[in-house]
């Protein structure tokens, strides 16, 4: 009976978390992307209804034109068993995950700079498995003696909540780390860009020179900017995409100033010099703010690790002396 109540409570907690994540953000862009996903799923369903004879005919044509396709190389255990299992699990769990959660995960992966590296479908699978593992672990922990049924339900709720929040906490941590790296690299990038433009290079030429000699997340973003421009995108759209991927106020200010300089025909050298000076001041203020946070952050390690050892060294001899005198 207790296990059944625990499973029911875990299921209710999973539904509550899903409802919160669904209705937390409702934007027109999310609704548009939801409609596009629905259209894609409808097209795939119609394609799946294609007659079996047509499929066999197409396979026969492919086999006739490419005889080498019939020869299959020996696959590894991962490709034969694990990968198909994960793919089927992804397909099944997509039905339970709302489209809004998928859009939020894709947006976070986009801001983490892992587009094309991490998959939102696989992240949803890991998220669901973490919730399930959290609930199962909480159920085993709640089987201990002396616990009230309400305490058991609360432990299961807590386990499901921790399991649901861990993947998102990891993803948010990656976003913060990337933003910190971008903020540190921004002043140096702008200084080199300003010097290169002052030396006579164009904006695109200066960006290409810097990208060829530097590494980092900001350089990766401007390499992608070069590829976008090479594929036919305008500077305005490509720079806006860079700002969206970085999601930093400093990058927004830089891209906006460059776009305005190109539109109004003002001096790019002067614009970049002003932005470089402004970025140096902002970076200096950010470093000072981080330095002011250090005394607050160091309190907890001192209380937990340094103060006990100091108390032992200073007070232990006095305590021993008092104990001996009282015993005597």
SETILUM-238792 format. One line per field, with one value per residue (C-alpha): residue number from 1; x, y, z; residue in one letter. Coordinates in nm, 3 decimals. Each point is the difference from the previous one (the first is absolute). Example, Ala and Ser with C-alpha at 12.3 -4.5 7.8 and 13.67 -1.06 7.14 Angstrom:
<sites>
resi: (1,2)
c1: (1.230,0.137)
c2: (-0.450,0.344)
c3: (0.780,-0.066)
resn: (A,S)
</sites>
This chain:
<sites>
resi: (1,2,3,4,5,6,7,8,9,10,11,12,13,14,15,16,17,18,19,20,21,22,23,24,25,26,27,28,29,30,31,32,33,34,35,36,37,38,39,40,41,42,43,44,45,46,47,48,49,50,51,52,53,54,55,56,57,58,59,60,61,62,63,64,65,66,67,68,69,70,71,72,73,74,75,76,77,78,79,80,81,82,83,84,85,86,87,88,89,90,91,92,93,94,95,96,97,98,99,100,101,102,103,104,105,106,107,108,109,110,111,112,113,114,115,116,117,118,119,120,121,122,123,124,125,126,127,128,129,130,131,132,133,134,135,136,137,138,139,140,141,142,143,144,145,146,147,148,149,150,151,152,153,154,155,156,157,158,159,160,161,162,163,164,165,166,167,168,169,170,171,172,173,174,175,176,177,178,179,180,181,182,183,184,185,186,187,188,189,190,191,192,193,194,195,196,197,198,199,200,201,202,203,204,205,206,207,208,209,210,211,212,213,214,215,216,217,218,219,220,221,222,223,224,225,226,227,228,229,230,231,232,233,234,235,236,237,238,239,240,241,242,243,244,245,246,247,248,249,250,251,252,253,254,255,256,257,258,259,260,261,262,263,264,265,266,267,268,269,270,271,272,273,274,275,276,277,278,279,280,281,282,283,284,285,286,287,288,289,290,291,292,293,294,295,296,297,298,299,300,301,302,303,304,305,306,307,308,309,310,311,312,313,314,315,316,317,318,319,320,321,322,323,324,325,326,327,328)
c1: (0.000,0.280,0.184,-0.317,-0.056,0.364,-0.025,-0.323,0.157,0.302,-0.225,-0.195,0.326,0.120,-0.323,0.035,0.357,-0.106,-0.291,0.229,0.252,-0.276,-0.178,0.301,0.074,-0.254,0.134,-0.126,0.328,-0.059,-0.350,0.134,0.267,-0.261,-0.211,0.304,0.080,-0.361,0.023,0.326,-0.151,-0.303,0.224,0.201,-0.322,-0.120,0.336,-0.023,-0.335,0.170,-0.096,0.236,0.032,0.138,0.248,0.113,0.030,0.215,0.221,0.038,0.098,0.258,0.139,0.018,0.175,0.231,0.099,0.249,-0.288,-0.088,0.333,-0.027,0.305,0.007,-0.139,0.113,-0.213,-0.074,-0.129,-0.200,-0.161,0.056,-0.052,-0.329,-0.123,0.074,-0.162,-0.317,-0.004,0.032,-0.294,-0.220,0.078,-0.061,-0.370,-0.007,0.207,-0.199,0.124,0.059,0.254,0.181,0.010,0.143,0.268,0.090,0.029,0.230,0.214,0.012,0.122,0.248,0.165,-0.065,-0.227,0.076,0.193,-0.279,-0.344,-0.318,-0.161,0.284,-0.007,-0.373,0.072,0.269,-0.232,-0.280,0.243,0.141,-0.352,-0.068,0.330,-0.062,-0.345,0.131,0.288,-0.236,-0.235,0.284,0.114,-0.355,-0.027,0.196,-0.171,-0.146,-0.115,-0.350,-0.191,-0.005,0.378,0.031,-0.209,0.204,0.325,-0.134,-0.102,0.348,0.165,-0.206,0.072,0.376,-0.001,-0.190,0.218,0.345,0.011,-0.121,0.247,0.280,-0.116,-0.031,0.348,0.138,-0.175,0.150,0.348,-0.022,-0.128,0.285,0.253,-0.163,0.008,0.370,0.093,-0.209,0.238,0.303,-0.197,-0.123,0.349,0.145,-0.295,0.040,0.377,-0.053,-0.263,0.221,0.282,-0.217,-0.185,-0.372,-0.228,-0.027,0.373,0.082,-0.239,0.159,0.350,-0.099,-0.185,0.307,0.226,-0.221,-0.209,-0.296,-0.380,-0.024,0.232,-0.215,-0.305,0.169,0.122,-0.362,-0.076,0.247,-0.160,-0.347,0.114,0.171,-0.326,-0.185,-0.128,0.014,0.232,-0.296,-0.165,0.328,0.101,-0.345,0.039,0.339,-0.158,-0.284,0.238,0.226,-0.291,0.223,-0.065,0.355,-0.046,-0.340,0.156,0.286,-0.218,-0.252,0.273,0.154,-0.339,-0.076,0.343,-0.061,-0.350,0.091,0.336,0.198,0.364,0.045,0.338,-0.149,-0.290,0.230,0.231,-0.291,-0.129,0.345,0.041,-0.351,0.057,0.322,-0.185,-0.283,0.246,0.186,-0.325,-0.094,0.338,-0.043,-0.346,0.136,0.278,-0.252,-0.189,0.311,-0.022,-0.360,0.082,0.297,-0.203,-0.145,0.335,0.150,-0.285,0.005,0.372,0.224,-0.174,-0.029,0.373,0.081,-0.228,0.167,0.349,-0.089,-0.256,0.097,0.302,-0.211,-0.278,0.248,0.143,-0.346,-0.098,0.317,-0.045,-0.363,0.092,0.277)
c2: (0.000,0.240,-0.076,0.061,0.332,0.092,-0.075,0.198,0.293,-0.011,-0.001,0.299,0.184,-0.070,0.144,0.310,0.067,-0.047,0.243,0.263,-0.027,0.012,0.312,0.188,0.162,0.031,0.213,0.047,-0.144,-0.314,-0.034,0.042,-0.261,-0.232,0.030,-0.068,-0.313,-0.116,0.050,-0.195,-0.286,-0.007,-0.019,-0.283,-0.188,0.031,-0.121,-0.300,-0.097,-0.058,-0.343,-0.287,-0.083,0.346,-0.037,-0.341,0.139,0.290,-0.238,-0.222,0.300,0.107,-0.354,-0.022,0.332,-0.046,-0.365,0.091,0.101,-0.366,-0.069,0.097,0.039,-0.152,0.249,0.047,-0.086,0.368,0.049,-0.324,0.011,0.315,0.264,-0.150,-0.035,0.366,0.109,-0.196,0.136,0.353,-0.056,-0.139,0.270,0.280,-0.082,0.079,0.320,0.313,0.209,0.303,-0.191,-0.102,0.363,0.111,-0.269,0.095,0.364,-0.091,-0.221,0.289,0.242,-0.258,-0.009,-0.375,0.016,-0.304,-0.162,-0.063,-0.120,0.121,-0.341,-0.176,0.262,-0.063,-0.373,0.061,0.241,-0.259,-0.271,0.228,0.066,-0.374,-0.075,0.274,-0.142,-0.358,0.103,0.199,-0.301,-0.224,0.269,0.044,-0.369,0.061,-0.070,0.272,0.226,0.144,-0.056,0.375,0.006,-0.279,0.193,0.314,-0.193,-0.132,0.350,0.123,-0.283,0.073,0.372,-0.057,-0.242,0.250,0.297,-0.161,-0.006,0.360,0.105,-0.158,0.179,0.335,-0.050,-0.051,0.319,0.200,-0.136,0.090,0.350,0.054,-0.108,0.230,0.294,-0.054,-0.023,0.292,0.289,-0.164,-0.080,0.358,0.144,-0.217,0.077,0.375,-0.013,-0.208,0.238,0.299,-0.169,0.004,-0.330,-0.024,-0.133,-0.344,-0.012,0.090,-0.266,-0.258,0.090,-0.025,-0.329,-0.147,0.083,-0.043,-0.272,0.010,0.003,0.357,-0.085,-0.303,0.225,0.241,-0.291,-0.099,0.364,-0.018,-0.320,0.157,0.306,-0.224,-0.190,0.321,0.139,0.374,0.143,0.119,-0.342,-0.184,0.240,-0.029,-0.377,0.033,0.217,-0.249,-0.295,0.183,0.154,0.263,0.371,0.082,-0.192,0.162,0.346,-0.084,-0.148,0.285,0.263,-0.176,-0.032,0.369,0.101,-0.198,0.143,0.364,-0.013,0.127,-0.080,-0.365,0.079,0.255,-0.229,-0.290,0.222,0.125,-0.355,-0.129,0.271,-0.061,-0.374,0.043,0.213,-0.254,-0.286,0.191,0.059,-0.367,-0.109,0.236,-0.139,-0.355,0.104,0.151,-0.331,-0.193,0.083,-0.122,-0.320,-0.083,0.008,-0.350,-0.177,0.183,-0.101,-0.362,-0.071,0.276,0.106,-0.355,-0.062,0.339,-0.074,-0.339,0.152,0.290,-0.146,-0.367,0.062,0.225,-0.258,-0.272,0.220,0.077,-0.367,-0.101,0.268,-0.094,-0.366,0.068)
c3: (0.000,0.089,-0.326,-0.203,0.178,-0.062,-0.372,-0.026,0.181,-0.230,-0.307,0.132,0.068,-0.354,-0.142,0.219,-0.120,-0.362,0.047,0.153,-0.282,-0.263,0.118,0.129,-0.334,-0.282,-0.287,-0.357,-0.123,0.204,-0.144,-0.355,0.052,0.151,-0.316,-0.219,0.204,-0.041,-0.379,-0.013,0.201,-0.231,-0.307,0.156,0.083,-0.360,-0.123,0.232,-0.159,-0.334,-0.142,0.074,-0.369,-0.076,0.285,-0.128,-0.351,0.119,0.197,-0.307,-0.212,0.255,0.022,-0.379,-0.041,0.300,0.039,0.269,0.230,0.043,0.164,0.367,0.213,0.344,0.249,0.356,0.301,0.058,-0.356,-0.001,0.344,0.205,-0.269,-0.134,0.358,0.076,-0.327,0.073,0.355,-0.137,-0.233,0.277,0.255,-0.251,0.023,0.372,-0.016,-0.098,-0.290,0.224,0.209,-0.317,-0.115,0.333,-0.014,-0.357,0.106,0.290,-0.224,-0.248,0.270,0.129,-0.343,-0.043,-0.304,-0.215,0.284,0.251,-0.104,0.168,-0.045,0.178,0.276,0.052,0.028,0.260,0.185,0.020,0.112,0.270,0.133,0.005,0.172,0.256,0.082,0.023,0.223,0.222,0.024,0.121,0.242,0.130,0.093,0.318,0.332,0.217,-0.282,-0.016,-0.328,-0.056,0.039,-0.257,-0.251,0.065,-0.057,-0.331,-0.107,0.088,-0.194,-0.311,0.029,0.033,-0.292,-0.215,0.087,-0.035,-0.386,-0.020,0.269,-0.205,-0.315,0.179,0.143,-0.351,-0.113,0.288,-0.064,-0.366,0.075,0.245,-0.264,-0.256,0.240,0.071,-0.368,-0.122,0.094,-0.162,-0.314,-0.032,0.055,-0.277,-0.226,0.055,-0.069,-0.315,-0.139,0.083,-0.195,-0.314,-0.001,-0.054,0.271,-0.162,-0.068,0.360,0.131,-0.232,0.121,0.366,-0.050,-0.168,0.297,0.308,0.162,0.235,0.007,-0.130,-0.289,-0.081,-0.016,-0.243,-0.211,-0.028,-0.081,-0.290,-0.128,0.018,-0.193,-0.255,-0.051,-0.086,0.330,0.060,0.260,0.204,0.022,0.063,0.279,0.158,-0.001,0.172,0.270,0.052,0.031,0.247,0.197,0.163,0.042,-0.117,-0.324,-0.059,0.039,-0.236,-0.275,0.024,-0.034,-0.302,-0.171,0.060,-0.133,-0.321,-0.043,0.067,-0.176,0.299,0.063,0.096,0.157,0.238,0.085,0.082,0.207,0.209,0.045,0.098,0.266,0.128,0.012,0.196,0.257,0.026,0.038,0.272,0.188,-0.035,0.140,0.293,0.066,-0.001,0.237,0.241,0.002,0.110,0.376,0.008,-0.189,0.220,0.323,-0.046,-0.064,0.300,0.230,-0.116,-0.036,0.142,0.322,0.144,-0.041,0.157,0.294,0.050,-0.001,0.229,0.239,0.030,0.234,0.222,0.015,0.095,0.277,0.138,-0.007,0.185,0.267,0.058,0.014,0.251)
resn: (X,X,X,X,X,X,X,X,X,X,X,X,X,X,X,X,X,X,X,X,X,X,X,X,X,X,X,X,X,X,X,X,X,X,X,X,X,X,X,X,X,X,X,X,X,X,X,X,X,X,X,X,X,X,X,X,X,X,X,X,X,X,X,X,X,X,X,X,X,X,X,X,X,X,X,X,X,X,X,X,X,X,X,X,X,X,X,X,X,X,X,X,X,X,X,X,X,X,X,X,X,X,X,X,X,X,X,X,X,X,X,X,X,X,X,X,X,X,X,X,X,X,X,X,X,X,X,X,X,X,X,X,X,X,X,X,X,X,X,X,X,X,X,X,X,X,X,X,X,X,X,X,X,X,X,X,X,X,X,X,X,X,X,X,X,X,X,X,X,X,X,X,X,X,X,X,X,X,X,X,X,X,X,X,X,X,X,X,X,X,X,X,X,X,X,X,X,X,X,X,X,X,X,X,X,X,X,X,X,X,X,X,X,X,X,X,X,X,X,X,X,X,X,X,X,X,X,X,X,X,X,X,X,X,X,X,X,X,X,X,X,X,X,X,X,X,X,X,X,X,X,X,X,X,X,X,X,X,X,X,X,X,X,X,X,X,X,X,X,X,X,X,X,X,X,X,X,X,X,X,X,X,X,X,X,X,X,X,X,X,X,X,X,X,X,X,X,X,X,X,X,X,X,X,X,X,X,X,X,X,X,X,X,X,X,X,X,X,X,X,X,X,X,X,X,X,X,X)
</sites>
